[in-house]
Amino acid sequence: TRFERAVWIAATFASTPKVTTAAATVRVQTSVVNQSNAPRTAAVFFTVGQASARVNRAQTIAPGKSAEFQLELAMPDPKLWSLEAPNMYQARVEVRDPELLDEETVAFGIREARFDADTGFWLNQKNIKIKGVCLHGDGGAVGTAVPLDVWERRLGQLKKIGVNGIRTAHNPPTPEFLDLCDRMGLVVMDEMFDQ
């Protein structure tokens, strides 16, 4: 498994700090762990979007330590993620020394989202009324180990009646559920704990 490897990716995160319809900045950050007994030099290759821009950043990681790697890439004419058109991109990270040690792909949408105290929620410079529901982590008769197709059907029915936002239960939802919401064009309030 991934955690039995000497060098592996602990986490990858993609964000879009600058977004317009003409261009966007995509930031990809990843953390690489060296759990071997010797220093390892890891080269990290980032591939973002359909253009497959690759950047190589190498670092020597001490035994038992981790290193952070980051890439910022300009994307011209991005297809913005919205509630009506949930366009998704992929960021792929490969760790090499020089052979492939680990790889991870994360999906993300290019979007600019903010809240304003006077006017509410804004997505890509458009003021949007969030019409949300609170969903606990269960699938009714199927229990709490909910198959993804059950969530897809349920979220599809909610979208048909005008729902565009989901507030999760008081515990972390699965990554697959959050990915599904992204693909279906739903904003999510991911409430970690009931506080």
LOPA-701154 format. One line per field, with one value per residue: residue number from 1; y negated, z, x of N, C-alpha, C, CB in turn. Coordinates in Angstrom, 3 decimals, always signed. Glycine has a CB too. Layout:
BEGIN
pos: c(NUM_...)
nyy: c(Y_...)
nzz: c(Z_...)
nxx: c(X_...)
cayy: c(Y_...)
cazz: c(Z_...)
caxx: c(X_...)
cyy: c(Y_...)
czz: c(Z_...)
cxx: c(X_...)
cbyy: c(Y_...)
cbzz: c(Z_...)
cbxx: c(X_...)
// end
This chain:
BEGIN
pos: c(1_2_3_4_5_6_7_8_9_10_11_12_13_14_15_16_17_18_19_20_21_22_23_24_25_26_27_28_29_30_31_32_33_34_35_36_37_38_39_40_41_42_43_44_45_46_47_48_49_50_51_52_53_54_55_56_57_58_59_60_61_62_63_64_65_66_67_68_69_70_71_72_73_74_75_76_77_78_79_80_81_82_83_84_85_86_87_88_89_90_91_92_93_94_95_96_97_98_99_100_101_102_103_104_105_106_107_108_109_110_111_112_113_114_115_116_117_118_119_120_121_122_123_124_125_126_127_128_129_130_131_132_133_134_135_136_137_138_139_140_141_142_143_144_145_146_147_148_149_150_151_152_153_154_155_156_157_158_159_160_161_162_163_164_165_166_167_168_169_170_171_172_173_174_175_176_177_178_179_180_181_182_183_184_185_186_187_188_189_190_191_192_193_194_195)
nyy: c(+1.186_-2.377_-3.586_-1.875_-2.403_-3.822_-6.515_-8.806_-10.501_-12.657_-14.522_-16.395_-19.513_-21.643_-24.971_-28.112_-31.031_-33.439_-34.503_-35.090_-35.528_-35.604_-34.633_-32.466_-31.754_-28.844_-27.079_-24.465_-22.387_-20.112_-17.566_-15.628_-12.632_-11.155_-8.137_-6.465_-5.185_-6.790_-9.830_-11.087_-12.152_-13.774_-14.234_-16.187_-16.104_-18.106_-18.101_-19.924_-20.380_-20.261_-20.940_-19.856_-20.940_-20.677_-20.740_-20.529_-20.047_-19.540_-18.151_-17.360_-15.115_-14.593_-11.635_-10.355_-12.766_-15.403_-17.170_-20.177_-20.984_-23.205_-24.640_-27.278_-28.117_-29.741_-29.825_-30.272_-31.507_-29.975_-27.341_-28.099_-26.870_-26.446_-26.611_-25.868_-24.910_-22.756_-22.703_-20.788_-20.330_-18.558_-17.937_-16.496_-14.747_-13.535_-11.683_-11.190_-9.316_-8.184_-6.712_-6.127_-6.852_-7.509_-8.596_-10.931_-12.111_-14.914_-16.348_-19.527_-22.648_-25.655_-28.607_-31.562_-32.385_-34.049_-35.546_-38.238_-40.595_-42.264_-41.577_-38.823_-35.598_-35.226_-34.023_-33.654_-36.409_-36.782_-37.358_-35.066_-33.293_-31.023_-28.006_-25.777_-22.518_-20.457_-17.662_-14.637_-12.051_-9.646_-7.133_-6.729_-3.913_-2.366_-2.755_-3.888_-3.377_-4.460_-3.815_-5.371_-5.791_-5.977_-8.423_-10.035_-9.787_-10.833_-13.488_-14.399_-14.431_-16.417_-18.633_-18.919_-20.096_-22.585_-22.897_-24.081_-24.000_-22.261_-21.368_-19.571_-16.817_-16.654_-15.630_-14.602_-14.397_-11.850_-11.866_-11.131_-11.841_-14.644_-15.128_-14.273_-16.207_-18.447_-17.688_-17.698_-20.306_-21.613_-23.684_-23.326_-23.265_-22.166_-20.877_-20.311_-19.638_-19.630_-22.453)
nzz: c(+0.000_-0.186_+2.198_+2.997_+1.513_+1.101_+0.435_+0.023_-1.047_+1.089_+1.110_-1.286_-2.617_-4.499_-5.505_-6.481_-6.548_-8.035_-10.257_-13.344_-16.210_-18.346_-17.527_-15.139_-12.014_-10.941_-8.081_-6.878_-4.218_-2.450_-0.088_+0.759_+2.172_+3.803_+4.933_+5.234_+6.330_+5.514_+3.972_+1.231_-2.103_-3.668_-6.648_-7.820_-10.002_-11.557_-13.155_-14.727_-15.699_-19.129_-20.788_-19.835_-18.378_-17.084_-14.204_-12.553_-9.352_-7.093_-3.929_-1.036_+1.370_+4.781_+6.865_+8.146_+7.930_+6.312_+3.225_+1.636_-1.445_-4.145_-6.824_-9.028_-11.639_-14.647_-16.228_-19.272_-20.550_-18.869_-18.217_-16.283_-13.111_-12.255_-10.864_-12.842_-14.871_-14.081_-14.537_-14.504_-13.613_-13.578_-11.336_-11.367_-9.531_-9.381_-7.725_-7.950_-7.985_-9.295_-10.284_-10.403_-7.415_-6.056_-6.783_-7.362_-8.081_-8.159_-8.376_-9.374_-9.421_-11.305_-9.894_-8.379_-5.257_-2.745_+0.313_+1.169_+3.624_+3.280_+0.854_+0.474_-0.948_-3.488_-6.650_-9.018_-9.649_-9.655_-8.002_-5.905_-4.717_-2.181_-2.097_+0.037_+1.634_+4.576_+4.910_+6.447_+7.117_+5.931_+4.076_+4.167_+3.948_+3.224_+5.081_+6.738_+5.285_+2.505_-0.856_-3.704_-5.952_-4.823_-3.462_-5.724_-7.097_-5.143_-4.770_-7.369_-7.546_-5.634_-6.890_-9.034_-7.829_-7.286_-5.441_-4.589_-2.784_-0.165_+3.203_+5.245_+7.619_+11.162_+11.074_+9.295_+5.789_+3.214_+0.944_-1.625_-1.703_-1.560_-3.934_-5.767_-5.355_-6.327_-9.053_-9.747_-9.511_-7.026_-4.177_-1.067_+2.443_+4.514_+7.395_+10.031_+12.829_+15.381_+16.312)
nxx: c(+0.845_+0.243_+1.274_+3.236_+5.419_+8.714_+9.028_+6.462_+3.422_+1.833_-0.261_-2.135_-3.056_-5.076_-5.570_-7.106_-5.919_-6.112_-8.515_-10.022_-12.154_-10.451_-7.944_-6.344_-4.750_-3.317_-2.606_-0.709_-0.093_+1.923_+2.741_+5.467_+6.563_+9.332_+9.911_+11.997_+15.252_+17.283_+18.536_+16.612_+16.496_+14.019_+12.296_+9.730_+7.049_+4.736_+1.614_-0.784_-4.084_-5.278_-3.205_-0.884_+1.391_+4.596_+6.603_+9.648_+10.766_+13.264_+14.198_+16.135_+15.155_+15.163_+15.560_+12.511_+11.210_+9.258_+8.639_+7.653_+6.195_+5.543_+3.685_+2.942_+0.854_+0.014_-3.091_-4.442_-7.555_-9.503_-11.883_-14.394_-15.554_-18.896_-22.240_-24.022_-22.369_-20.241_-17.223_-14.303_-10.871_-7.709_-5.063_-1.998_+0.412_+3.681_+6.156_+9.570_+12.682_+15.261_+13.187_+9.605_+8.060_+5.713_+2.346_-0.303_-3.566_-5.604_-8.813_-10.135_-11.910_-11.823_-12.448_-13.804_-14.706_-16.601_-17.776_-19.899_-20.709_-22.911_-24.152_-24.097_-23.359_-20.908_-20.024_-17.643_-17.792_-20.524_-23.536_-25.076_-27.851_-27.861_-29.449_-30.040_-29.710_-29.626_-27.713_-27.382_-24.955_-26.091_-27.835_-30.588_-32.553_-30.362_-28.402_-25.361_-23.062_-22.864_-23.414_-21.892_-23.540_-26.049_-25.886_-25.515_-27.955_-29.687_-28.672_-29.046_-31.866_-32.374_-31.168_-32.925_-35.141_-34.205_-32.129_-28.910_-26.896_-25.176_-25.177_-23.146_-23.244_-22.375_-19.797_-16.841_-17.428_-17.139_-14.317_-15.103_-17.818_-17.626_-16.204_-18.131_-20.139_-18.748_-18.510_-21.206_-22.004_-22.564_-22.388_-20.677_-21.008_-18.815_-19.037_-17.029_-17.168_-19.743_-19.827)
cayy: c(+0.000_-3.649_-3.920_-0.962_-2.892_-4.633_-7.918_-8.857_-11.780_-12.700_-15.309_-17.335_-20.478_-22.593_-26.155_-29.097_-32.328_-34.550_-33.975_-35.923_-34.741_-35.614_-33.847_-32.064_-31.198_-27.593_-26.726_-23.069_-22.156_-18.714_-17.219_-14.328_-12.072_-10.168_-7.315_-5.536_-5.459_-7.567_-10.964_-10.793_-13.311_-13.527_-15.161_-16.204_-16.562_-18.558_-18.229_-20.593_-20.656_-19.531_-21.310_-19.047_-21.694_-19.930_-21.476_-19.627_-20.660_-18.467_-18.469_-16.231_-14.993_-13.839_-10.478_-10.638_-14.139_-15.665_-18.395_-20.792_-21.389_-24.056_-25.151_-28.201_-28.042_-30.590_-29.097_-31.212_-31.146_-28.793_-27.022_-28.290_-26.005_-27.164_-25.729_-25.400_-24.233_-22.395_-22.290_-20.287_-20.087_-17.609_-18.188_-15.207_-14.883_-12.333_-11.778_-10.300_-9.308_-8.767_-5.907_-6.597_-6.407_-7.659_-9.517_-11.272_-13.021_-15.566_-17.140_-20.839_-23.588_-27.020_-29.458_-32.585_-32.409_-34.901_-36.008_-39.658_-40.768_-42.983_-41.025_-37.367_-34.737_-35.582_-32.994_-34.180_-37.785_-36.755_-37.193_-33.856_-32.896_-29.601_-27.286_-24.585_-21.540_-19.802_-16.221_-13.838_-11.040_-8.356_-6.946_-6.182_-2.469_-1.680_-2.973_-4.924_-3.021_-4.811_-3.715_-6.654_-5.965_-6.424_-9.873_-10.681_-9.857_-11.751_-14.852_-14.739_-14.785_-17.715_-19.667_-19.116_-20.991_-23.893_-22.939_-24.303_-23.963_-21.171_-21.446_-18.193_-16.517_-17.127_-14.799_-14.771_-13.538_-11.148_-12.617_-10.792_-12.652_-16.015_-15.117_-14.173_-17.537_-19.287_-17.284_-17.975_-21.734_-21.956_-24.215_-22.513_-23.700_-20.946_-21.146_-19.274_-19.219_-20.357_-23.559)
cazz: c(+0.000_-0.254_+3.440_+3.177_+0.691_+1.820_+0.137_-0.491_-0.992_+2.228_+0.764_-2.398_-2.577_-5.616_-5.263_-7.558_-5.859_-8.926_-11.296_-14.205_-17.388_-19.290_-17.033_-13.731_-11.420_-10.236_-7.140_-6.435_-3.107_-2.035_+0.997_+0.504_+3.401_+3.694_+6.137_+5.188_+7.311_+4.865_+3.199_-0.139_-2.952_-4.396_-7.712_-7.928_-11.294_-11.521_-14.429_-14.428_-16.815_-20.378_-21.479_-19.254_-18.010_-16.081_-13.530_-11.714_-8.171_-6.323_-2.577_-0.228_+2.547_+5.852_+7.321_+9.068_+7.742_+5.099_+2.506_+0.922_-2.823_-4.639_-8.194_-9.488_-13.090_-15.291_-17.157_-20.096_-20.931_-18.127_-18.156_-14.870_-12.433_-11.782_-10.507_-14.095_-15.681_-13.131_-15.259_-13.599_-14.088_-12.753_-11.024_-11.123_-8.896_-9.385_-6.979_-8.588_-7.379_-10.425_-10.611_-9.824_-6.036_-5.708_-7.655_-6.886_-8.944_-7.486_-9.243_-8.828_-10.310_-11.283_-9.488_-7.370_-4.373_-1.556_+1.006_+1.507_+4.739_+2.841_-0.332_+0.488_-1.634_-4.852_-7.361_-10.311_-9.768_-9.790_-6.721_-5.966_-3.537_-1.891_-1.731_+0.541_+2.532_+5.483_+4.686_+7.342_+6.402_+5.809_+2.834_+4.455_+4.162_+2.988_+6.236_+6.682_+4.271_+1.362_-2.179_-4.389_-6.860_-4.010_-3.307_-7.025_-7.342_-4.160_-5.110_-8.633_-7.228_-4.950_-7.903_-9.834_-7.136_-7.117_-4.437_-5.132_-1.683_+0.792_+4.486_+5.672_+9.026_+12.113_+10.964_+7.939_+4.717_+2.456_-0.208_-2.813_-1.649_-1.915_-5.376_-6.472_-5.294_-7.290_-10.419_-9.996_-9.424_-5.729_-3.175_+0.153_+3.733_+5.099_+8.833_+10.627_+14.120_+15.799_+17.183)
caxx: c(+0.000_+0.948_+1.961_+4.356_+6.512_+9.695_+8.735_+5.096_+2.711_+0.915_-1.448_-2.025_-4.149_-5.087_-6.394_-7.064_-5.894_-6.481_-9.398_-10.861_-12.541_-9.335_-6.810_-6.399_-3.543_-3.570_-1.544_-0.752_+0.822_+1.948_+3.643_+6.080_+7.123_+10.410_+9.914_+13.129_+16.305_+18.335_+18.018_+16.200_+16.252_+12.778_+11.915_+8.277_+6.572_+3.351_+0.923_-2.052_-4.973_-5.166_-1.967_+0.187_+2.598_+5.351_+7.663_+10.428_+11.362_+13.895_+14.651_+16.578_+14.294_+15.821_+14.775_+11.414_+10.724_+8.492_+8.988_+6.538_+6.471_+4.446_+3.759_+1.902_+0.799_-0.990_-3.954_-5.213_-8.927_-9.969_-13.306_-14.705_-16.521_-20.081_-23.345_-24.626_-21.343_-19.178_-16.017_-13.276_-9.511_-6.968_-3.658_-1.332_+1.722_+4.508_+7.408_+10.537_+14.024_+14.547_+12.003_+8.354_+7.871_+4.298_+1.619_-1.640_-4.314_-6.718_-9.689_-10.457_-12.574_-11.293_-13.565_-13.550_-15.877_-16.433_-18.973_-19.941_-21.654_-24.115_-24.820_-24.121_-22.389_-20.519_-19.281_-17.168_-18.302_-21.981_-24.210_-25.893_-28.615_-27.673_-30.676_-29.391_-30.314_-28.705_-27.714_-26.555_-24.182_-26.766_-28.575_-31.910_-32.640_-29.085_-27.534_-24.330_-22.070_-23.701_-22.789_-21.854_-24.676_-27.192_-25.700_-25.707_-29.400_-30.277_-28.273_-29.714_-33.249_-32.352_-30.896_-34.148_-36.077_-33.595_-31.066_-27.570_-25.938_-25.303_-24.480_-22.952_-23.500_-21.369_-18.608_-16.311_-17.963_-16.097_-13.800_-15.895_-19.029_-17.250_-15.892_-19.409_-20.763_-18.025_-18.875_-22.622_-22.275_-23.152_-21.469_-20.788_-20.500_-18.267_-18.943_-16.196_-17.724_-20.930_-19.375)
cyy: c(-1.234_-3.906_-2.971_-1.405_-3.750_-6.131_-7.965_-10.245_-11.721_-13.441_-16.218_-18.214_-21.431_-23.742_-27.132_-30.499_-33.532_-33.984_-35.106_-35.021_-34.653_-34.722_-33.507_-31.595_-29.958_-27.310_-25.270_-22.901_-20.683_-18.522_-15.794_-13.877_-11.069_-9.359_-6.237_-5.938_-6.298_-8.767_-10.528_-12.103_-12.989_-14.632_-15.055_-16.822_-16.903_-18.612_-18.800_-20.814_-19.843_-19.809_-20.536_-19.828_-20.933_-20.817_-20.508_-20.429_-19.534_-18.991_-17.192_-16.244_-14.100_-12.656_-10.883_-12.024_-14.238_-16.975_-18.867_-21.229_-22.193_-24.509_-26.155_-28.264_-28.963_-29.754_-30.114_-30.645_-29.923_-28.590_-27.057_-27.270_-26.885_-26.139_-25.112_-24.588_-23.885_-21.825_-21.914_-20.099_-19.032_-18.093_-16.842_-15.484_-13.530_-12.618_-10.738_-10.425_-8.285_-7.939_-6.484_-5.990_-6.475_-8.641_-9.757_-12.247_-13.592_-16.389_-18.473_-21.662_-24.952_-27.947_-30.465_-32.681_-33.286_-35.205_-37.484_-39.847_-41.421_-42.277_-39.496_-36.712_-35.186_-34.453_-33.532_-35.535_-37.854_-36.485_-36.043_-33.630_-31.399_-29.026_-25.912_-23.704_-20.996_-18.296_-15.536_-12.687_-9.688_-8.318_-6.325_-4.695_-1.738_-1.923_-4.031_-4.592_-3.204_-4.653_-5.048_-6.857_-6.356_-7.936_-10.598_-10.830_-10.883_-13.214_-15.317_-15.145_-16.143_-18.852_-19.961_-20.056_-22.335_-23.998_-23.152_-24.261_-22.846_-21.542_-20.017_-18.047_-16.978_-16.219_-14.884_-13.845_-12.850_-12.044_-12.352_-11.605_-14.093_-16.125_-15.065_-15.521_-18.494_-18.967_-17.642_-19.457_-22.141_-22.552_-23.461_-23.289_-22.426_-21.212_-20.004_-18.745_-20.085_-21.448_-24.859)
czz: c(+0.000_+0.995_+3.752_+2.365_+1.531_+1.633_-0.506_-0.305_+0.153_+1.877_-0.414_-2.392_-3.750_-5.273_-6.415_-6.940_-6.711_-10.077_-12.023_-15.369_-18.399_-18.851_-15.566_-13.300_-10.637_-9.361_-6.705_-5.370_-2.735_-0.940_+0.757_+1.770_+3.068_+4.988_+6.085_+6.250_+6.745_+4.164_+1.784_-0.877_-3.826_-5.423_-7.869_-9.259_-11.165_-12.947_-14.107_-15.705_-18.054_-21.098_-20.970_-19.068_-16.900_-15.514_-12.588_-10.577_-7.319_-4.960_-1.930_+1.060_+3.564_+6.273_+8.335_+8.933_+6.478_+4.481_+1.739_-0.454_-3.317_-6.060_-8.391_-10.997_-13.609_-16.306_-17.977_-20.439_-20.180_-18.283_-16.681_-14.378_-11.979_-11.428_-11.756_-14.952_-14.768_-13.822_-14.267_-14.339_-13.184_-12.561_-10.664_-10.558_-8.946_-8.582_-7.561_-7.911_-8.040_-10.828_-9.912_-8.430_-5.604_-6.685_-7.060_-7.875_-8.143_-8.500_-8.569_-9.884_-10.192_-11.043_-8.470_-6.544_-3.175_-0.961_+1.308_+2.573_+4.290_+1.724_-0.417_-0.320_-3.075_-5.438_-8.737_-10.624_-9.974_-8.415_-6.814_-4.644_-3.335_-1.403_-1.276_+1.413_+3.429_+5.268_+5.701_+6.555_+6.336_+4.503_+3.074_+4.723_+3.935_+4.110_+6.012_+5.746_+2.916_+0.049_-2.923_-5.323_-6.101_-3.795_-4.615_-7.349_-6.422_-4.477_-6.415_-8.418_-6.533_-5.938_-8.741_-9.159_-6.767_-6.073_-5.132_-4.046_-0.706_+2.048_+4.989_+7.159_+9.886_+12.172_+9.524_+6.929_+3.995_+1.328_-1.471_-2.864_-2.074_-3.397_-6.208_-6.482_-6.259_-8.714_-10.762_-9.885_-8.155_-4.827_-1.875_+1.342_+4.458_+6.573_+9.497_+11.927_+14.474_+16.798_+16.413)
cxx: c(+0.879_+1.791_+3.114_+5.570_+7.451_+9.427_+7.358_+4.493_+1.712_-0.367_-1.136_-3.258_-4.005_-6.020_-6.213_-7.100_-6.282_-7.297_-10.104_-11.280_-11.401_-8.177_-7.017_-5.017_-3.955_-2.357_-1.747_+0.324_+0.759_+2.995_+4.139_+6.809_+8.222_+10.419_+11.000_+14.158_+17.437_+17.727_+17.671_+15.993_+15.058_+12.561_+10.406_+7.888_+5.092_+2.811_-0.451_-2.831_-4.663_-3.854_-0.761_+1.475_+3.301_+6.447_+8.351_+11.046_+11.941_+14.341_+15.166_+15.768_+14.996_+14.955_+13.707_+10.814_+9.886_+8.965_+7.766_+7.017_+5.273_+4.742_+2.635_+1.994_-0.291_-1.760_-4.741_-6.590_-9.468_-11.472_-13.681_-15.726_-17.678_-21.148_-23.979_-23.657_-20.160_-17.929_-14.917_-11.948_-8.878_-5.541_-3.049_+0.062_+2.420_+5.768_+8.354_+11.903_+14.922_+13.329_+10.773_+8.173_+6.411_+3.674_+0.243_-2.264_-5.471_-7.505_-9.981_-11.178_-11.926_-12.473_-13.083_-14.821_-15.584_-17.798_-18.817_-21.015_-22.963_-24.876_-24.803_-23.018_-22.174_-19.677_-18.928_-17.792_-19.807_-22.589_-25.212_-26.596_-28.408_-28.995_-30.240_-30.246_-29.212_-28.824_-26.809_-25.948_-24.845_-27.537_-29.933_-31.837_-31.313_-28.079_-26.478_-23.168_-22.748_-22.931_-22.902_-23.041_-25.950_-27.096_-25.975_-27.193_-30.055_-29.937_-28.900_-31.157_-33.316_-32.075_-32.139_-35.141_-35.444_-32.501_-29.719_-26.490_-26.244_-24.532_-24.383_-23.247_-22.326_-20.148_-18.118_-16.992_-16.810_-15.578_-14.606_-17.190_-18.719_-16.904_-17.170_-20.129_-20.083_-18.460_-20.320_-22.967_-22.997_-22.078_-21.718_-20.239_-20.107_-18.043_-18.205_-16.781_-18.908_-20.530_-19.429)
cbyy: c(-0.007_-4.779_-3.913_+0.453_-3.691_-4.289_-8.560_-7.806_-12.097_-13.362_-16.142_-16.596_-21.255_-21.902_-26.828_-28.891_-32.557_-35.311_-33.010_-37.243_-35.352_-37.025_-34.614_-30.941_-32.247_-26.409_-27.693_-22.063_-23.060_-17.785_-17.353_-14.395_-11.401_-10.859_-6.668_-5.518_-4.167_-6.699_-12.115_-9.928_-13.676_-13.440_-14.845_-16.982_-15.489_-19.947_-16.842_-21.933_-22.096_-19.874_-22.791_-17.844_-23.163_-18.635_-22.729_-18.895_-21.514_-17.876_-19.105_-16.298_-14.416_-14.753_-9.422_-10.458_-15.132_-15.716_-18.167_-21.998_-20.142_-25.289_-23.993_-29.632_-26.598_-31.829_-28.120_-31.545_-30.882_-28.924_-25.612_-29.701_-25.240_-28.176_-26.497_-26.584_-25.140_-21.379_-23.420_-18.960_-21.411_-16.205_-19.242_-14.347_-15.396_-11.885_-11.559_-10.616_-9.023_-8.912_-4.421_-6.238_-7.244_-8.147_-8.959_-11.882_-12.299_-16.460_-16.376_-21.567_-23.675_-27.383_-28.620_-33.983_-30.978_-36.225_-35.198_-40.548_-41.609_-44.363_-41.582_-36.896_-33.276_-36.931_-31.668_-33.190_-38.487_-35.671_-38.506_-32.636_-33.249_-29.380_-27.201_-24.965_-20.388_-20.192_-15.890_-13.310_-10.890_-8.102_-6.089_-6.456_-1.889_-2.132_-1.699_-5.167_-1.536_-6.249_-2.579_-6.778_-4.677_-5.672_-10.189_-9.877_-8.473_-11.395_-14.947_-13.565_-13.705_-17.713_-19.228_-17.775_-20.316_-24.843_-21.629_-25.642_-25.287_-19.827_-22.395_-17.730_-15.006_-17.246_-13.314_-14.519_-14.368_-9.809_-12.265_-9.286_-12.624_-16.481_-13.914_-13.099_-18.101_-19.093_-15.783_-17.189_-22.162_-20.708_-25.766_-21.164_-24.555_-20.503_-21.335_-19.804_-19.288_-19.393_-23.309)
cbzz: c(+1.215_-0.449_+4.582_+2.783_-0.510_+1.347_-0.802_+0.203_-2.349_+3.430_+1.977_-3.763_-1.232_-6.943_-3.908_-8.559_-5.318_-9.460_-10.695_-14.709_-18.053_-19.476_-17.227_-13.504_-10.500_-11.235_-5.899_-7.638_-1.884_-3.242_+2.391_-0.716_+4.249_+3.435_+6.329_+3.765_+7.841_+3.864_+3.164_-0.169_-3.814_-3.425_-9.069_-6.750_-12.398_-10.827_-15.199_-13.707_-17.149_-21.274_-21.330_-20.120_-17.556_-16.685_-12.765_-12.542_-7.362_-7.094_-1.726_+0.063_+2.169_+7.067_+7.937_+10.453_+7.675_+5.401_+1.544_+1.716_-3.750_-3.715_-9.243_-8.847_-13.557_-15.979_-16.397_-21.387_-22.418_-16.641_-18.820_-14.632_-11.214_-12.860_-9.700_-14.894_-16.892_-12.129_-16.206_-12.960_-14.100_-13.386_-9.848_-12.443_-7.421_-10.842_-5.429_-10.096_-5.881_-11.608_-10.199_-10.740_-5.099_-4.226_-9.111_-5.445_-10.231_-6.319_-9.553_-8.344_-9.998_-12.626_-8.913_-8.016_-3.916_-1.910_+2.307_+0.238_+5.842_+2.381_-1.559_-0.012_-1.605_-4.879_-7.467_-11.443_-10.911_-10.829_-6.298_-6.327_-3.690_-0.832_-2.935_+1.284_+1.739_+6.968_+3.249_+8.549_+7.031_+7.010_+1.879_+3.306_+3.252_+1.665_+6.613_+8.057_+4.463_+1.503_-3.009_-5.166_-7.656_-2.632_-2.823_-8.132_-7.142_-2.746_-5.202_-9.595_-6.342_-3.833_-8.820_-10.097_-5.879_-6.789_-3.591_-5.855_-0.955_+0.195_+5.527_+5.363_+9.225_+13.491_+11.384_+7.934_+3.708_+1.879_-0.452_-2.830_-0.225_-1.064_-5.728_-5.822_-3.862_-7.145_-10.592_-9.031_-10.599_-5.060_-2.983_-0.006_+4.550_+4.390_+9.469_+10.872_+15.233_+16.420_+17.716)
cbxx: c(-0.955_-0.044_+0.981_+3.949_+5.975_+11.113_+9.830_+4.225_+1.993_+1.588_-1.934_-1.870_-4.164_-5.527_-6.026_-8.255_-4.541_-5.211_-10.425_-10.094_-13.781_-8.839_-5.481_-7.460_-2.810_-3.848_-1.539_-0.536_+0.472_+2.242_+2.937_+7.060_+6.020_+11.813_+8.547_+13.780_+16.861_+19.124_+19.042_+14.906_+17.509_+11.574_+12.666_+7.636_+6.811_+3.232_+0.826_-1.816_-4.919_-6.320_-1.715_+0.450_+2.254_+5.953_+7.110_+11.527_+10.308_+15.100_+13.505_+18.121_+12.886_+16.111_+15.698_+11.882_+11.902_+6.968_+10.196_+5.958_+6.746_+4.237_+3.666_+2.056_+0.555_-0.327_-4.916_-4.447_-8.984_-9.617_-13.637_-15.223_-15.869_-20.608_-24.401_-25.135_-20.876_-19.709_-15.529_-13.725_-8.661_-6.980_-3.486_-1.244_+1.593_+4.859_+7.188_+10.653_+13.937_+15.483_+12.214_+7.155_+8.719_+4.117_+1.509_-1.596_-4.826_-6.217_-11.012_-9.180_-14.072_-10.532_-14.728_-13.154_-16.265_-15.683_-19.223_-20.229_-21.013_-23.737_-24.179_-25.422_-22.857_-19.734_-20.097_-17.486_-17.618_-22.438_-24.918_-25.036_-30.142_-26.544_-31.712_-28.212_-31.026_-28.994_-27.262_-27.380_-22.859_-27.711_-27.786_-32.864_-33.688_-28.489_-26.870_-23.797_-21.530_-24.220_-23.445_-20.575_-24.918_-27.232_-24.276_-25.004_-30.051_-29.788_-26.762_-29.656_-33.890_-31.287_-29.737_-34.821_-36.600_-34.624_-31.048_-27.521_-25.924_-24.787_-25.227_-21.524_-23.752_-21.977_-18.901_-14.811_-18.823_-16.644_-12.342_-16.218_-19.637_-16.062_-14.985_-20.299_-20.702_-16.502_-18.668_-23.475_-23.074_-23.798_-21.655_-20.033_-21.565_-16.938_-20.349_-14.804_-16.662_-21.977_-17.932)
// end
